[in-house]
């Protein structure tokens, strides 16, 4: 009986073994290749800027024409992406840019030169649901400072910095080598009191970008953005309507990364334009500020081997600094910011020293914030005799174009040196 049971066991074991030998062998499960959990890049760039400020003639502004400025922009950024899960990622951004402009010689007297800078920075982030094969959808936000427009400076200070915050929603869609990227958001200055002429700037913005990868390490990108907003003024009990503005930004960029190298080089053309509506209450004109820029830079990547890989699984997002752009109301702020301030309200120790042939008085004076003495005109008087030489700035104070008057702006010492013979003869007139 035992021998019979053993025989049955051997036959059964043989049958199972033979059947198993006929079954197909399953291949081991291949896990999908996951993107690096963290990756990003840092970049720096520089170039040239050519800006035109055009004022249209109207009954409330008496100096139509175009003024040209050239500038030198420098900027940089750092962005890092982190995959929290297989379909959710977070990206952090830090970016900054500054542009130094030369003041046109026509705004200054002989022997004078002038420059001014606009500055901006942002710290922000993105959070999104993401699929490296199809695209992403999420939201973004940032906060930072911007400076340049004297209309944002407060009493008792000379700083022009303004803090602003922005946020919105964004999405990307991938089709083979094409990436489509869109954002909708809102940018606004934070409350900074009522001791400056401008107390609020805000704008809605709509941005679209298309990137095409001819090769994994060569990409061409085009971006267009439209913004519409308003500049609010401290009314001090008066009813002053906002000044509306529209902004356009367009850019074309090409980027190439050498094989097996961690860095890329890029070139970029950018156009920025801000158009202001006339504000008949605040005496500001129809004005258009347009700028062309050419820039080149370098990026150093971390965690991604190609530009295409970074686009689909890395730090592919960015934030366009709307109120920090080169022609924004918080940066350049209009032509009135660089003409010499000749408003009598900002001067002290005023004394008449002579008159021009057209009856304009020449005065010795000091500015409220300085002990240096100058000789020049009073803008309120110029507005009565030669109004086309007067500019009403966005800060509410009057500027004078000395070139239109044919009078150089001078220090008291320079004026005394030129007029010494006349003073010796006992004459107080200025024979300019």
PEHU-V223920 format. One record per helix or strand of 2 or more residues. SS is the DSSP state (2 for helix, 1 for strand). FROM is the first residue (numbers start at 0). TO is the last residue. Records with the same first field share a line. If there is no record, write none. Layout:
SS->FROM-TO  FROM-TO
This chain:
2->1-21  104-106  149-151  306-312  334-336  343-345  378-384  386-388  401-404  411-417  419-423
1->37-54  64-84  87-101  114-130  134-146  161-174  177-188  197-214  217-232  242-255  262-275  286-301  339-340  346-354  360-366  372-375  389-391  397-399  409-410
